Amino acid sequence: MADRSFLDWPFLDDHHRALSARLEAWCSANLDDAHPDDVDAECRRLVRALGDGGWLRYCVPARWGGVHEALDVRSLSLIRETLARHSGLADFAFAMQGLGSGTISLFGTDEQCARYLPAISRGERIAAFALTEPGSGSDVAAMTTTAVRAGNGWRIEGAKTYISNGGIADQYVLFARTGEAAGAKGISAFIVDADAPGLSIAERIAVIAPHPLATLAFDDCRVPADALLGEPGRGFAQAMATLDIFRTTVGAAALGFARRALDEATARAKARSLGDGSLADNPVTQSKLAEMVLDTDTAALLIYRAGWLRDVMGQRNSREAALAKLHATDGAQRVIDKAVQMFGGDGVRVGMAVEALYREVRALRIYEGASEVQKIVIARQHLAGR
């Protein structure tokens, strides 16, 4: 059983502790870490199961079927940490419902929110967030996808890639250049339904930890005027505001992976014979376990501090979210690598939990702001305060 003492920290409230207990029971009854043959079908099933269980209600505001009046970062983090510990794909399914609808929750009109958010919270619609392009990943301001006014709507041209839920989503929150100004100030956000004319799936992308990913092509793609999300030219700020909420939860998912790896390694160390004792009696093993505990606990502290600053103090937490994501994802990579090493040959055997974790964790250091980008964010805010 993973360490749960962090639930008593002052960053969390009683409703968070109750949420953790309910979700832990649900995960034990409904999830496993098997490797599905049909990832698309399994993701659709998981989204519906998470909706039926009421967990997707944490992804939208209460006005549109959610639990909290505003998105609660600590609840989202607790859910992702718990799901990731049980099933990487379940965490993915939950996370994308939140990220894919977050910009609508924050900036959508009443009509847009009513159309999309209740169905997303019930698991009836699958959401996606389309920001990355073939020629611009971390440098969002360099995007080249365009949206120009055409008649009573907009015409979109360009491509997006590495889009999670690409190919199975019912709609995409898309960011495109609308030209109000140069660079980041000339980008707008749109809601594009998957069946919009001119939108196609150019490529399905296979990665080391299977998830639905795709390249989207927009060729004379037409959307109505009310597809515009928020104000024109504010898309970059809207994307960053959305990521400010969900970046902390990426760290939480990494923490869930790390906790699972630590549990697996601890059980292995206790059970594996070495000389007259067990692997756990070996000082080298004990040193590795101590390092794993340190990386896990410090990640948890940073994650729930970042959530508390936003939820309770009402502060913008870009710096703290960057610290949490950077340390948690890099730390989880170290924890899982140590766990694999502790398992020896079994650690790289397909079907072993630590082998799957090794593949699952790697992408977290890249998406929603690579580790290198987080360091820039942290350093700039540090220097600005000196």
C-alpha positions in Angstrom: 0.0 0.0 0.0 1.4 3.4 -1.0 2.2 5.9 1.7 -0.9 8.0 2.6 0.5 10.1 5.4 0.6 13.1 3.1 -3.2 13.3 3.4 -2.8 14.7 6.9 -0.7 17.6 5.6 -2.3 21.1 6.1 -2.3 21.7 2.3 -5.3 19.3 2.1 -8.8 19.5 3.6 -11.2 16.9 4.9 -13.1 16.7 1.6 -9.8 15.8 -0.1 -9.2 13.0 2.3 -12.7 11.7 1.7 -12.1 12.0 -2.0 -8.9 10.0 -1.8 -10.6 7.2 0.2 -13.5 6.9 -2.2 -11.3 6.9 -5.3 -8.9 4.4 -3.9 -11.8 2.0 -3.3 -13.2 2.6 -6.8 -9.8 2.0 -8.5 -9.3 -1.2 -6.6 -12.7 -2.4 -7.9 -12.6 -1.1 -11.4 -9.0 -0.7 -12.7 -6.1 -3.0 -13.5 -2.8 -2.4 -15.2 -3.3 -4.8 -18.1 -2.0 -3.8 -21.5 -5.1 -3.5 -23.8 -4.9 -4.6 -27.5 -7.2 -1.8 -28.6 -6.1 1.4 -26.9 -8.8 3.6 -28.5 -11.6 1.3 -27.3 -10.1 1.1 -23.8 -9.8 4.9 -23.6 -13.4 5.3 -24.6 -14.4 2.7 -22.0 -12.4 4.4 -19.3 -13.8 7.9 -20.1 -17.3 6.4 -19.7 -16.4 4.6 -16.5 -14.8 7.7 -15.0 -18.0 9.6 -15.9 -20.3 7.0 -14.5 -18.2 7.0 -11.3 -18.6 10.8 -10.9 -14.8 11.5 -11.1 -15.0 13.6 -14.3 -17.2 16.0 -12.4 -14.0 17.4 -10.9 -12.9 18.5 -14.4 -15.7 21.1 -14.8 -17.2 23.9 -12.6 -20.2 23.2 -10.5 -22.4 25.3 -12.7 -22.0 22.8 -15.5 -22.3 19.6 -13.5 -19.0 19.7 -11.6 -18.2 19.4 -7.9 -16.5 22.7 -7.1 -17.4 26.2 -8.1 -14.0 26.5 -9.7 -11.5 23.9 -10.8 -9.7 22.7 -7.6 -6.1 21.9 -8.4 -5.6 19.7 -5.3 -8.6 17.5 -6.1 -7.4 17.2 -9.7 -3.9 16.3 -8.4 -5.2 13.7 -5.9 -7.3 12.1 -8.6 -4.4 11.9 -11.1 -1.9 10.6 -8.5 -4.3 7.8 -7.5 -5.3 6.9 -11.0 -1.7 6.9 -12.2 -0.7 4.5 -9.4 -3.3 2.0 -10.6 -3.4 2.6 -14.3 -1.5 5.0 -16.6 -4.2 4.9 -19.2 -6.9 5.7 -16.7 -4.9 8.7 -15.6 -4.5 9.7 -19.3 -8.2 9.5 -19.9 -9.1 11.6 -16.9 -6.3 14.2 -17.5 -7.4 14.8 -21.1 -11.0 15.4 -20.1 -9.7 18.1 -17.8 -7.1 19.7 -20.1 -9.3 19.3 -23.2 -12.2 21.2 -21.5 -10.2 23.5 -19.2 -10.1 26.5 -21.6 -13.9 26.2 -22.1 -14.4 26.2 -18.3 -12.2 29.3 -17.9 -13.2 31.3 -21.0 -16.3 29.8 -22.6 -19.6 31.6 -23.1 -22.6 30.2 -21.3 -23.7 28.6 -24.6 -20.4 27.0 -25.2 -20.1 25.7 -21.6 -23.7 24.3 -21.7 -23.0 22.6 -25.0 -19.8 20.8 -24.0 -19.1 20.7 -20.3 -22.0 18.6 -18.9 -21.4 15.9 -21.5 -17.7 15.9 -20.8 -18.3 15.5 -17.1 -20.6 12.5 -17.7 -18.0 10.9 -20.0 -20.4 11.2 -23.0 -18.0 13.4 -25.0 -14.2 13.0 -25.3 -12.2 16.2 -25.1 -8.8 17.2 -26.6 -6.4 20.2 -26.5 -4.6 21.0 -29.8 -1.7 23.3 -29.3 1.5 21.6 -30.6 2.5 21.9 -34.2 5.1 20.0 -36.4 7.4 23.0 -36.4 6.6 24.5 -33.0 6.4 22.6 -29.7 7.8 24.6 -26.7 7.8 27.8 -28.8 4.0 28.2 -28.9 4.3 31.8 -30.4 5.9 30.3 -33.5 2.7 28.4 -34.5 1.7 28.7 -38.2 -1.8 27.3 -38.2 -4.1 30.2 -39.2 -7.7 31.1 -38.8 -9.2 33.8 -41.0 -12.7 35.2 -41.1 -14.7 33.7 -44.0 -18.4 34.7 -44.4 -20.2 34.0 -41.2 -17.4 31.9 -39.7 -13.7 31.1 -39.8 -11.5 29.2 -42.2 -8.6 27.2 -40.6 -5.5 26.0 -42.4 -2.5 24.2 -40.9 -1.7 21.2 -38.8 -1.3 20.1 -35.2 0.6 17.1 -34.0 1.1 14.9 -30.9 -2.5 15.7 -30.0 -3.7 13.5 -27.2 -7.1 11.9 -27.9 -6.5 12.7 -31.6 -8.7 10.4 -33.6 -11.1 9.6 -30.8 -12.1 13.1 -29.5 -15.5 14.6 -30.1 -14.1 18.1 -30.2 -10.7 19.9 -30.0 -9.8 23.2 -28.3 -7.6 24.6 -31.1 -5.2 27.5 -31.1 -4.5 29.3 -34.3 -2.9 32.5 -35.5 -5.6 35.2 -36.2 -3.1 38.1 -36.8 -4.2 40.7 -34.3 -0.5 41.3 -33.5 2.9 39.6 -34.0 4.0 36.6 -32.0 2.0 35.4 -29.0 -0.5 38.3 -29.1 -2.0 37.2 -32.5 -3.3 33.8 -31.5 -6.9 32.9 -30.8 -8.7 29.8 -29.4 -11.5 27.9 -31.1 -13.7 24.9 -30.4 -13.6 22.6 -33.4 -15.9 19.6 -33.5 -14.3 16.5 -34.8 -16.7 16.3 -37.7 -16.0 19.9 -38.9 -15.6 20.0 -42.7 -11.9 20.1 -43.6 -10.6 18.5 -40.4 -8.9 15.1 -40.9 -6.6 12.8 -39.1 -3.4 12.9 -41.1 -1.5 10.4 -39.0 -1.9 8.2 -35.9 1.2 8.3 -33.8 2.5 5.2 -31.9 4.6 5.9 -28.8 6.4 3.8 -26.2 3.4 4.0 -23.8 0.4 3.5 -26.0 -2.1 6.3 -25.9 -4.4 7.8 -28.6 -2.2 10.4 -30.4 -2.5 11.9 -33.8 -1.6 14.7 -36.3 -4.5 16.8 -37.3 -4.8 18.4 -40.7 -6.9 21.5 -41.4 -7.5 22.0 -45.1 -10.1 24.7 -45.7 -11.6 23.7 -42.4 -14.8 25.7 -41.8 -16.2 26.5 -38.3 -19.0 28.9 -37.3 -18.4 32.3 -35.8 -19.4 31.0 -32.3 -16.5 28.5 -32.4 -14.3 31.4 -31.2 -13.4 30.8 -27.6 -13.0 34.0 -25.6 -11.5 37.2 -27.1 -9.6 37.3 -30.4 -5.9 37.5 -29.9 -6.0 36.2 -26.4 -5.4 32.5 -27.2 -1.8 32.4 -26.0 -2.9 33.8 -22.6 -5.8 31.4 -22.5 -3.6 28.4 -23.2 -1.1 29.4 -20.5 -3.9 29.9 -18.0 -5.2 26.4 -18.7 -1.7 24.9 -18.4 -1.1 26.8 -15.1 -3.9 24.7 -13.7 -3.1 21.4 -15.2 0.7 21.5 -15.1 0.7 20.8 -11.4 -1.4 17.7 -12.1 1.2 16.4 -14.5 3.5 16.3 -11.5 0.8 14.5 -9.5 0.6 11.8 -12.2 4.4 11.4 -12.0 4.1 11.1 -8.3 1.5 8.3 -8.7 3.9 6.4 -11.0 6.7 7.0 -8.5 4.7 5.7 -5.5 3.8 2.6 -7.5 7.4 2.0 -8.4 8.5 2.5 -4.7 5.9 0.0 -3.6 7.0 -2.5 -6.2 10.7 -2.1 -5.3 10.1 -2.3 -1.6 8.1 -5.6 -2.0 10.8 -6.9 -4.3 13.6 -6.0 -1.8 11.9 -7.7 1.1 11.1 -10.9 -0.9 14.3 -11.4 -2.8 16.9 -13.5 -1.2 20.5 -12.3 -1.1 23.1 -14.3 0.8 21.8 -15.1 4.3 19.2 -12.4 4.2 17.1 -10.4 1.8 17.9 -7.7 -0.8 16.4 -5.2 1.7 19.2 -6.0 4.2 21.8 -4.8 1.7 23.2 -1.3 2.4 23.2 -0.4 -1.3 19.5 -1.3 -1.6 18.7 0.7 1.5 20.5 3.7 0.1 18.5 3.5 -3.2 15.2 3.1 -1.2 16.1 6.2 0.8 16.7 8.2 -2.3 13.4 7.0 -3.8 11.5 8.0 -0.6 13.2 11.4 -0.7 12.2 12.1 -4.3 8.7 11.0 -3.7 8.1 13.0 -0.6 9.6 16.2 -1.9 7.5 15.9 -5.1 4.4 15.6 -3.0 5.3 18.7 -1.0 5.8 20.8 -4.1 2.7 19.5 -5.8 0.2 20.1 -3.0 1.8 23.5 -2.1 1.3 24.6 -5.7 -2.3 23.5 -5.5 -2.9 25.2 -2.1 -1.5 28.5 -3.3 -4.0 28.6 -6.2 -7.0 27.0 -4.5 -6.8 28.7 -1.1 -4.6 31.7 -1.4 -5.9 32.6 -4.8 -2.4 33.3 -6.1 -1.1 32.7 -9.6 1.3 29.8 -9.2 3.2 29.6 -12.4 6.5 29.3 -10.5 5.3 26.8 -8.0 3.6 24.7 -10.7 6.8 24.7 -12.7 8.8 23.6 -9.7 6.3 20.8 -9.0 6.2 19.5 -12.5 10.0 19.7 -13.0 10.9 18.0 -9.7 8.1 15.4 -9.7 8.6 14.2 -13.3 12.4 14.2 -13.1 12.2 12.6 -9.7 9.8 9.9 -10.8 12.1 9.0 -13.7 14.9 8.5 -11.1 12.6 6.5 -8.8 11.4 4.2 -11.6 14.9 3.7 -13.0 16.0 2.5 -9.5 13.1 0.2 -9.3 13.8 -1.4 -12.6 17.5 -1.9 -11.6 16.3 -3.5 -8.3 14.3 -6.0 -10.3 17.3 -7.0 -12.5 16.3 -8.8 -15.7 12.7 -8.9 -14.6 12.7 -5.1 -14.6 12.7 -5.0 -18.4 10.4 -7.9 -19.0 7.2 -6.9 -20.8 4.2 -7.3 -18.5 6.1 -6.3 -15.3 4.7 -3.2 -13.5 8.0 -1.4 -13.4 8.6 -2.0 -17.1 5.3 -0.3 -17.9 6.0 2.5 -15.5 9.4 3.1 -17.2 7.6 3.6 -20.5 4.7 5.6 -19.0 6.8 8.2 -17.1 9.1 9.4 -19.9 6.6 11.5 -21.8 5.7 13.5 -18.7 9.1 15.3 -18.8 8.1 16.6 -22.3 4.4 17.4 -22.6 2.8 20.5 -21.1 6.1 22.2 -21.0 9.4 20.2 -21.2 11.7 20.2 -18.2 14.0 22.7 -19.9 11.1 25.1 -20.3 10.2 24.7 -16.6 13.7 25.7 -15.7 13.4 28.9 -17.7 10.1 29.8 -16.0 11.6 29.2 -12.6 14.8 31.1 -13.3 13.0 34.1 -14.8 10.7 34.4 -11.9 13.5 34.0 -9.5 15.6 36.8 -11.2 12.5 39.1 -11.4 12.1 38.9 -7.7 15.7 39.9 -6.9 
